[in-house]
Amino acid sequence: MIDLVYNPEITQIMKYCKQPIGGLNMLIIQAIKSEEIWFGRKIELTDELISQLKEVIYHE
């Protein structure tokens, strides 16, 4: 299930899903793919990278 909401990160409906994807994850994935398309840089998409980027976003 995909929920495009950024805040809260886990919505009420996402609590009932097996593999929910939140809006912030989608935004990060889109940004990485855009970087690859526009600048030709291959970026390995990992859960660790997503976690690190979320940390930066939440503390900026």
C-alpha atoms as an extended CHARMM CRD file, in Angstrom:
* protein
*
        60  EXT
         1         1  MET       CA              0.0000000000        0.0000000000        0.0000000000  PROA      1               0.0000000000
         2         2  ILE       CA              1.2540000000        3.4560000000       -0.8450000000  PROA      2               0.0000000000
         3         3  ASP       CA              0.2610000000        6.5100000000        1.1790000000  PROA      3               0.0000000000
         4         4  LEU       CA              1.5990000000        9.8010000000       -0.1790000000  PROA      4               0.0000000000
         5         5  VAL       CA              1.4410000000       11.5700000000        3.1820000000  PROA      5               0.0000000000
         6         6  TYR       CA              4.7990000000       12.8250000000        4.5430000000  PROA      6               0.0000000000
         7         7  ASN       CA              3.7080000000       13.6190000000        8.0840000000  PROA      7               0.0000000000
         8         8  PRO       CA              3.0890000000       11.5500000000       10.0740000000  PROA      8               0.0000000000
         9         9  GLU       CA              5.5550000000        9.0860000000        8.5980000000  PROA      9               0.0000000000
        10        10  ILE       CA              3.3230000000        6.1350000000        9.5630000000  PROA      10              0.0000000000
        11        11  THR       CA             -0.3710000000        6.8930000000        9.0420000000  PROA      11              0.0000000000
        12        12  GLN       CA             -3.2780000000        5.0520000000       10.6360000000  PROA      12              0.0000000000
        13        13  ILE       CA             -4.0330000000        3.1530000000        7.4240000000  PROA      13              0.0000000000
        14        14  MET       CA             -0.3710000000        2.1370000000        6.9890000000  PROA      14              0.0000000000
        15        15  LYS       CA             -0.4540000000        0.3750000000       10.3680000000  PROA      15              0.0000000000
        16        16  TYR       CA             -2.7010000000       -2.2900000000        8.8200000000  PROA      16              0.0000000000
        17        17  CYS       CA             -0.5110000000       -2.9790000000        5.7670000000  PROA      17              0.0000000000
        18        18  LYS       CA              2.1650000000       -5.6320000000        5.3710000000  PROA      18              0.0000000000
        19        19  GLN       CA              4.5880000000       -3.5060000000        3.3250000000  PROA      19              0.0000000000
        20        20  PRO       CA              3.5320000000        0.1350000000        3.3950000000  PROA      20              0.0000000000
        21        21  ILE       CA              5.4370000000        2.8310000000        1.5240000000  PROA      21              0.0000000000
        22        22  GLY       CA              5.0950000000        6.3660000000        2.8080000000  PROA      22              0.0000000000
        23        23  GLY       CA              5.2210000000        9.6480000000        0.9430000000  PROA      23              0.0000000000
        24        24  LEU       CA              8.6910000000       10.5680000000        2.1840000000  PROA      24              0.0000000000
        25        25  ASN       CA             10.1360000000        7.2840000000        0.9270000000  PROA      25              0.0000000000
        26        26  MET       CA              8.5690000000        7.9330000000       -2.4670000000  PROA      26              0.0000000000
        27        27  LEU       CA              9.9700000000       11.4710000000       -2.5510000000  PROA      27              0.0000000000
        28        28  ILE       CA             13.4740000000       10.1970000000       -1.7520000000  PROA      28              0.0000000000
        29        29  ILE       CA             13.2810000000        7.4290000000       -4.3600000000  PROA      29              0.0000000000
        30        30  GLN       CA             12.0740000000        9.9200000000       -6.9960000000  PROA      30              0.0000000000
        31        31  ALA       CA             14.9380000000       12.2860000000       -6.1360000000  PROA      31              0.0000000000
        32        32  ILE       CA             17.4990000000        9.5030000000       -6.5040000000  PROA      32              0.0000000000
        33        33  LYS       CA             16.0600000000        8.4060000000       -9.8470000000  PROA      33              0.0000000000
        34        34  SER       CA             16.0460000000       12.0330000000      -11.0530000000  PROA      34              0.0000000000
        35        35  GLU       CA             19.7170000000       12.3640000000      -10.1100000000  PROA      35              0.0000000000
        36        36  GLU       CA             20.4690000000        9.2680000000      -12.1860000000  PROA      36              0.0000000000
        37        37  ILE       CA             18.4770000000       10.4920000000      -15.1970000000  PROA      37              0.0000000000
        38        38  TRP       CA             19.6480000000       14.1000000000      -15.2190000000  PROA      38              0.0000000000
        39        39  PHE       CA             23.2610000000       13.7030000000      -14.1380000000  PROA      39              0.0000000000
        40        40  GLY       CA             24.0500000000       10.1280000000      -15.1700000000  PROA      40              0.0000000000
        41        41  ARG       CA             25.1620000000        9.1830000000      -11.6700000000  PROA      41              0.0000000000
        42        42  LYS       CA             24.2700000000        5.6590000000      -10.5850000000  PROA      42              0.0000000000
        43        43  ILE       CA             23.2070000000        5.6330000000       -6.9440000000  PROA      43              0.0000000000
        44        44  GLU       CA             22.7070000000        2.3420000000       -5.1300000000  PROA      44              0.0000000000
        45        45  LEU       CA             19.3100000000        2.5600000000       -3.4780000000  PROA      45              0.0000000000
        46        46  THR       CA             19.4700000000        0.8580000000       -0.0920000000  PROA      46              0.0000000000
        47        47  ASP       CA             17.4090000000        0.9890000000        3.0820000000  PROA      47              0.0000000000
        48        48  GLU       CA             20.4670000000        2.4570000000        4.8050000000  PROA      48              0.0000000000
        49        49  LEU       CA             20.6760000000        5.3200000000        2.2880000000  PROA      49              0.0000000000
        50        50  ILE       CA             16.9720000000        6.0740000000        2.7110000000  PROA      50              0.0000000000
        51        51  SER       CA             17.3940000000        6.0920000000        6.5040000000  PROA      51              0.0000000000
        52        52  GLN       CA             20.3780000000        8.4520000000        6.2630000000  PROA      52              0.0000000000
        53        53  LEU       CA             18.5040000000       10.8400000000        3.9880000000  PROA      53              0.0000000000
        54        54  LYS       CA             15.4940000000       10.8330000000        6.3160000000  PROA      54              0.0000000000
        55        55  GLU       CA             17.8100000000       11.6910000000        9.2000000000  PROA      55              0.0000000000
        56        56  VAL       CA             19.0950000000       14.7130000000        7.2620000000  PROA      56              0.0000000000
        57        57  ILE       CA             15.5750000000       15.7920000000        6.2630000000  PROA      57              0.0000000000
        58        58  TYR       CA             14.1920000000       15.5590000000        9.7940000000  PROA      58              0.0000000000
        59        59  HSD       CA             17.1000000000       17.4770000000       11.3100000000  PROA      59              0.0000000000
        60        60  GLU       CA             17.2860000000       20.3460000000        8.8270000000  PROA      60              0.0000000000
